[in-house]
């Protein structure tokens, strides 16, 4: 699933292309992808202008005039492709056409992605955005607020990094990279973390996510940008996907285990278990 850096990459690519354009029509084959309904979206979106494109966690939010919001979540395998001339895309689920003959195509091989169209007042409740936790690059993501999130909690470190109601945007790839950067095993217990660990955790979250953004995301499975180009961050990952490869710090082979029900990569020498 695309994580915060991949979704942010898409938003940054789309913003200069779509802001100011008006929707002409939307076409879709799998109507259950559209909420509240395909009929409502295809009828009401025509003529609406895109005022901005933003991100909340892993959600892509199109800010439209008349106080409307179009929200897309890519889930496991969704892609958004920008086309000047409409060409057939494999696994295409929705085609948004604009008045200048450009198109935004949503393709999704696994059919888990969703598209919402709601008012400014209702869209957070309809999409579940209201449940999301603190935004890593938001103004409230301070060391002090991170302490408040974790200091009295019990449980496994990686499990809690993946909880979107605590910190939004972190998925499997970046959780492993964050744990490696702070030198802690992903199975470490929150109640055993030191104040220094929490300070390092705050820095590592920002560093690892920003690196992913700087490299236009990690293309380790389905992710591509809106132009069809691969991200480059997979070339810079320290542990994720490197089972059997030598650790860049100590030379010991990276191991793969399972934490939070997810494949997890770790250097057992460099990452201590708290």
C-alpha positions as CSV (number, residue, x, y, z in Angstrom):
1,X,0.0,0.0,0.0
2,X,1.3,3.5,-0.8
3,X,2.4,5.2,2.4
4,X,2.7,8.9,3.2
5,X,5.7,9.6,1.0
6,X,4.1,7.9,-2.0
7,X,0.8,9.7,-1.6
8,X,2.5,13.0,-1.0
9,X,4.4,12.4,-4.3
10,X,1.1,12.0,-6.1
11,X,-0.4,15.1,-4.6
12,X,2.7,17.2,-5.5
13,X,2.6,15.9,-9.1
14,X,-1.2,16.5,-9.5
15,X,-1.5,19.9,-7.9
16,X,0.1,22.0,-10.7
17,X,-1.8,19.9,-13.3
18,X,-5.4,20.0,-12.1
19,X,-5.8,23.1,-10.0
20,X,-8.0,25.5,-11.9
21,X,-9.4,22.8,-14.2
22,X,-13.1,21.9,-14.4
23,X,-14.5,18.4,-14.5
24,X,-16.3,17.4,-17.6
25,X,-17.4,13.9,-16.8
26,X,-16.5,10.7,-14.8
27,X,-16.8,7.2,-16.1
28,X,-16.5,4.0,-14.1
29,X,-17.1,0.3,-14.4
30,X,-17.2,-0.9,-10.8
31,X,-19.8,1.3,-9.3
32,X,-19.2,0.1,-5.7
33,X,-15.9,1.9,-5.8
34,X,-17.8,5.2,-5.8
35,X,-19.4,6.6,-2.6
36,X,-22.1,7.6,-1.9
37,X,-22.9,6.3,-5.5
38,X,-21.6,6.4,-9.0
39,X,-24.8,8.1,-10.2
40,X,-24.5,10.9,-7.8
41,X,-20.8,11.6,-8.5
42,X,-21.2,11.4,-12.3
43,X,-24.2,13.8,-12.1
44,X,-22.9,16.4,-9.6
45,X,-19.2,16.7,-10.4
46,X,-19.6,18.1,-13.9
47,X,-18.5,21.7,-14.1
48,X,-16.9,21.8,-10.6
49,X,-13.5,23.5,-10.5
50,X,-10.5,22.0,-8.6
51,X,-9.2,24.6,-6.1
52,X,-6.4,22.5,-4.5
53,X,-5.1,19.0,-4.0
54,X,-4.1,18.0,-0.5
55,X,-3.2,15.0,1.6
56,X,-4.5,13.7,4.9
57,X,-2.6,10.6,6.0
58,X,-2.9,8.3,3.0
59,X,-6.0,10.0,1.6
60,X,-5.8,12.3,-1.5
61,X,-8.3,15.2,-1.2
62,X,-9.4,17.3,-4.1
63,X,-10.8,20.6,-2.8
64,X,-13.6,21.7,-5.2
65,X,-15.7,24.8,-5.5
66,X,-19.2,24.9,-4.1
67,X,-17.7,23.4,-0.9
68,X,-17.3,19.9,-2.2
69,X,-14.5,17.3,-1.8
70,X,-13.4,14.4,-4.0
71,X,-11.4,12.0,-1.9
72,X,-9.4,9.0,-3.2
73,X,-7.7,6.2,-1.2
74,X,-5.4,3.9,-3.2
75,X,-5.5,1.1,-0.7
76,X,-3.3,-1.9,-1.8
77,X,-2.7,-1.4,-5.5
78,X,-4.4,1.8,-6.7
79,X,-2.7,4.2,-9.1
80,X,-3.6,7.6,-10.4
81,X,-2.3,8.4,-14.0
82,X,-2.4,11.8,-15.6
83,X,-3.0,11.7,-19.4
84,X,-3.2,14.4,-21.9
85,X,-4.7,12.1,-24.4
86,X,-7.0,9.3,-23.2
87,X,-5.4,5.9,-23.6
88,X,-6.6,2.6,-22.3
89,X,-5.2,1.7,-18.9
90,X,-5.1,-1.8,-17.5
91,X,-7.4,-2.3,-14.5
92,X,-9.0,1.1,-15.1
93,X,-11.8,1.7,-12.5
94,X,-12.5,5.4,-13.1
95,X,-11.7,8.1,-15.6
96,X,-12.1,11.7,-14.7
97,X,-12.2,13.9,-17.8
98,X,-11.6,17.6,-17.7
99,X,-12.8,20.4,-19.9
100,X,-9.4,20.8,-21.6
101,X,-9.4,17.1,-22.8
102,X,-7.0,16.0,-20.1
103,X,-7.8,12.9,-18.0
104,X,-7.1,11.5,-14.6
105,X,-7.3,7.7,-14.6
106,X,-7.7,5.6,-11.4
107,X,-6.6,2.0,-11.9
108,X,-6.6,-0.7,-9.3
109,X,-5.7,-4.3,-9.9
110,X,-7.0,-5.6,-6.5
111,X,-10.2,-3.4,-6.5
112,X,-9.8,-2.2,-2.9
113,X,-9.4,1.5,-3.7
114,X,-12.3,3.9,-3.0
115,X,-13.6,7.2,-4.3
116,X,-15.8,9.5,-2.2
117,X,-17.7,12.7,-3.2
118,X,-19.1,14.6,-0.2
119,X,-19.5,18.2,1.0
120,X,-16.9,20.0,3.0
121,X,-19.0,19.4,6.1
122,X,-19.5,15.7,5.6
123,X,-16.4,14.2,3.9
124,X,-14.3,13.6,7.0
125,X,-17.1,11.5,8.6
126,X,-17.9,9.7,5.4
127,X,-14.3,8.7,4.6
128,X,-13.1,8.0,8.2
129,X,-10.6,10.8,8.0
130,X,-11.9,12.1,11.3
131,X,-10.4,9.0,13.0
132,X,-6.9,9.8,11.9
133,X,-4.2,10.6,14.4
134,X,-1.5,13.3,14.3
135,X,0.0,14.3,10.9
136,X,3.8,13.9,10.9
137,X,4.4,17.1,9.0
138,X,1.6,19.0,10.7
139,X,2.2,21.8,13.2
140,X,1.2,19.7,16.2
141,X,3.7,16.9,15.6
142,X,6.2,17.9,18.2
143,X,8.5,15.8,20.5
144,X,6.2,16.7,23.4
145,X,3.0,15.6,21.6
146,X,4.7,12.3,20.5
147,X,5.5,11.7,24.2
148,X,1.9,12.2,25.1
149,X,0.9,9.6,22.5
150,X,3.3,6.9,23.7
151,X,4.4,7.6,27.2
152,X,1.6,5.8,29.1
153,X,0.9,3.2,26.4
154,X,1.7,-0.5,26.5
155,X,2.3,-2.7,23.5
156,X,4.7,-3.4,20.6
157,X,6.5,-0.5,19.0
158,X,5.8,-1.5,15.3
159,X,2.2,-2.3,16.0
160,X,1.7,1.2,17.3
161,X,3.6,2.9,14.5
162,X,1.2,1.3,12.1
163,X,-1.9,2.6,14.0
164,X,-3.4,5.3,11.8
165,X,-5.4,6.7,14.8
166,X,-2.1,7.5,16.6
167,X,0.2,8.7,13.8
168,X,-1.1,8.8,10.3
169,X,0.7,7.8,7.1
170,X,3.2,5.3,8.4
171,X,3.0,1.8,6.8
172,X,5.1,-1.3,6.8
173,X,8.1,0.0,4.8
174,X,8.7,3.1,6.8
175,X,7.9,1.5,10.2
176,X,10.9,-0.9,9.6
177,X,13.1,2.0,8.4
178,X,12.2,4.1,11.5
179,X,12.9,1.2,13.9
180,X,16.3,0.6,12.2
181,X,17.2,4.3,12.4
182,X,16.6,4.5,16.2
183,X,18.4,1.1,16.8
184,X,15.4,-0.6,18.3
185,X,13.9,-4.0,17.4
186,X,10.3,-3.6,16.0
187,X,9.1,-5.9,18.8
188,X,10.3,-3.6,21.5
189,X,7.7,-2.7,24.1
190,X,6.5,0.9,24.4
191,X,6.6,0.8,28.2
192,X,10.3,0.0,28.1
193,X,11.3,2.9,25.9
194,X,13.4,5.6,27.4
195,X,12.9,9.4,27.0
196,X,15.9,9.3,24.6
197,X,14.3,6.6,22.6
198,X,11.1,8.7,22.2
199,X,13.2,11.8,21.2
200,X,15.0,9.7,18.6
201,X,11.7,8.3,17.4
202,X,10.3,11.7,16.7
203,X,13.4,12.6,14.7
204,X,13.4,9.2,12.8
205,X,9.8,9.5,11.8
206,X,10.4,12.9,10.2
207,X,13.7,11.9,8.6
208,X,12.5,8.6,7.1
209,X,9.3,10.0,5.7
210,X,11.1,13.1,4.3
211,X,13.7,10.8,2.6
212,X,10.9,8.9,1.0
213,X,9.3,12.1,-0.3
214,X,12.7,13.4,-1.5
215,X,13.1,10.2,-3.6
216,X,9.5,10.4,-5.0
217,X,8.4,7.3,-3.0
218,X,9.4,3.7,-2.9
219,X,8.4,1.4,-5.8
220,X,8.7,-2.0,-4.1
221,X,5.4,-3.4,-5.5
222,X,2.7,-1.4,-7.2
223,X,3.6,2.3,-6.7
224,X,4.2,4.6,-9.7
225,X,3.8,8.3,-9.9
226,X,1.1,10.1,-12.0
227,X,3.5,10.0,-15.1
228,X,4.0,6.3,-14.8
229,X,7.5,6.6,-13.4
230,X,8.9,4.6,-10.6
231,X,9.9,6.1,-7.3
232,X,13.6,5.8,-6.3
233,X,13.5,5.4,-2.6
234,X,13.7,1.6,-2.8
235,X,17.3,2.1,-3.7
236,X,18.0,3.8,-0.4
237,X,16.2,1.6,2.1
238,X,18.3,0.4,4.9
239,X,16.5,-2.8,6.0
240,X,13.1,-3.2,4.3
241,X,13.2,-5.9,1.5
242,X,16.9,-6.7,2.2
243,X,16.6,-10.2,3.7
244,X,20.0,-11.9,3.5
245,X,21.9,-8.7,2.5
246,X,24.6,-7.3,4.8
247,X,23.6,-4.6,7.3
248,X,25.1,-1.3,6.2
249,X,26.4,-0.7,9.7
250,X,27.7,-4.0,11.0
251,X,27.7,-6.4,8.0
252,X,25.4,-9.0,9.7
253,X,22.7,-10.4,7.4
254,X,19.4,-8.7,7.6
255,X,16.7,-11.1,8.8
256,X,13.0,-11.3,8.0
257,X,10.5,-12.0,10.7
258,X,6.8,-11.2,11.4
259,X,5.6,-8.4,13.6
260,X,2.0,-7.1,13.7
261,X,1.2,-9.8,11.2
262,X,3.5,-8.1,8.6
263,X,6.8,-9.2,7.1
264,X,9.4,-7.3,9.0
265,X,13.1,-6.7,8.3
266,X,15.6,-6.2,11.1
267,X,19.3,-6.3,12.0
268,X,19.4,-8.2,15.2
269,X,22.8,-6.8,16.1
270,X,22.1,-3.1,15.5
271,X,18.5,-3.1,16.7
272,X,18.2,-4.0,20.4
273,X,15.0,-5.3,22.0
274,X,13.7,-3.1,24.8
